[in-house]
Amino acid sequence: MLKNLNKEILSFKETEIMEVANFGRNYQLQTGEKVYPAWFGEGDTPTDPIIYNETINALIQGKTFYTIQNGIPNLRLEISKYMNDVFGINTKPENHSVMTGGMMGLRLICDLIISENDEVVMTSPVWPNIRSSVLLKKGMIKEVSIKLDEKGWDLDFTALIDAITPSTKMVFINSPSNPTGWVITKEQQRMLIEHTREIGCWLIADEVYHQIIFTGTVAPSFLAVSLPSDRLIVINSASKSFNMTGWRIGWLTHPEELSEHIAKLVQITTTGVPEFLQNGLISALQNYKSITNDLRLNLKKSRDLMFSRLTKWSEVECIIPQAAFYAFFKVKNMKDSKEFAKKLIRETNVGVAPGVAFGQSGEGHLRLCFAANESFINKIMDKLEPALNK
């Protein structure tokens, strides 16, 4: 039955995060024991009524038809206002296209740019979906590692610049980083975009976590140091900053001339984001200050609670992250993070993400999501402590 299917898809493996999550779900079904999931990048706070009430109103008004592929004009205008206000830049609605989530935006970028054997340079550890998206296009990946030292996660910036050559088609940067919480500096952004401008390759910046930073109110954006002529596309999403993971809505910021080509790709994939969902994002963007301020305060409390314990455990090496909502920590003498994560499920009933899912430079580490309430964090830390603090 399967022999006539696409061999690339058949040979493609699910991410190690999903493999561990499915193991945990099956373990819970088979044993009846509750497994506490901290493997995905998702908070436990439902979407604010100020957002979903607008979607309900849009449904009542009958806004349930096909819509404009790049997004309804009102939403693109609000995205432009939001981006300009947050980053002190000057974009137009035509610089933004609405997607069925940041992940869809990433896939469409790869469809737009990557052909077979094209070279893509990316920093690592990195969210596994970007690697999968490039490999599905048969691109060639060159990774530059972000490494942990006594001061925190640090990128060998010279190594990154040296890796980007005339053979490079695309550079991918995720900052603030999932899983490490690393944040690229504004000066590094300026030097990197100058280099990609000189080389002539595309620079793709995943800035989904730009609002989730604990050393200020917003992480630096490549848009603030770019020129209108730069080959720069920035990915954003409503998922993390507005507690809208299940809504599947995000946007790309791009040169205006890409708009019609992005619209074509949207047309042949999803046709467009439902208009009633777009109305919810409009409200999120209009009320972003109160929503994101509360989010940062709550996440900082959760982060500090988790790390007040994690930093004291004998088997753990970690640094408190400056952004995003993950603890990405090294476990002493752990050689196989995927099998170790399954072992933790059996021994502690806590589900974590294995570091190897984020690339070989992530092996030896585990990721815990701390976007959760105090009770949940205390519970999973109580369960994990006997295994990680011997």
Secondary structure, 3 states (H helix, E strand, C coil): CCCCCCHHHHHCCCCHHHHHHHHHHHHHHHHCCCCEECCCCCCCCCCCHHHHHHHHHHHHCCCCCCCCCCCCHHHHHHHHHHHHHHHCCCCCHHHEEEECCHHHHHHHHHHHHCCCCCEEEEEECCCHHHHHHHHHCCCEEEEEEEEEECCEEEECHHHHHHHCCCCEEEEEEECCCCCCCCCCCHHHHHHHHHHHHHHCCEEEEECCCCCCECCCCCCCCHHHHCCCCCCEEEEEECCCCCCCHHHCCEEEECCHHHHHHHHHHHHCCCCCCCHHHHHHHHHHHHCHHHHHHHHHHHHHHHHHHHHHHHCCCCCEECCCCCECCEEEEEECCCCCHHHHHHHHHHHHCEECEEHHHHCHHHCCEEEEECCCCHHHHHHHHHHHHHHHCC
